[in-house]
Amino acid sequence: MNNIQELNLPEFAFLDANVCDKNELQGRTVILHVRSASVVEIFDREDVFLKQGTISFKFSYTNSFGIREPMIAALHYCATLDVNTDGNLIKELILKPCAKWYCNYCEWEDNNIINESYE
């Protein structure tokens, strides 16, 4: 009997550069927006100085302790849209959804940490 599956890629995925004995992205949060082949990095807002003209989106995550964490999603690369003419489109269709996806991930991770402490 054939077992046919439809394979889909997620909208977003973390990038990992852990190869052999080094990880060039260690300590960084880099996300791929699969549909547009865009690379986005998440920074704590106070820890970053972006080059002028970098397309970015400011957002905040409120953690499980009620502490607001100001962040920024910055575009490194977009293969399908022109950063000069499509900047607003990139913000609306890529960076904002990426920030929401990342906040959902952080909430999930916070819940895992809380649940582990009760085990």
Buried (B, 14 or more C-beta within 10 A) or exposed (E): EEEEEEEEEEBBEEEEEEEEEEEEEEEEBBBBBEEBEBBBBBBEEEEBEEEEEEBBBEBEBEBEEEEEEEBBBBBEEBEEBEBEEBBEBBBEBBBBBBBEBBBEBBBEEBEEEEEEEEE
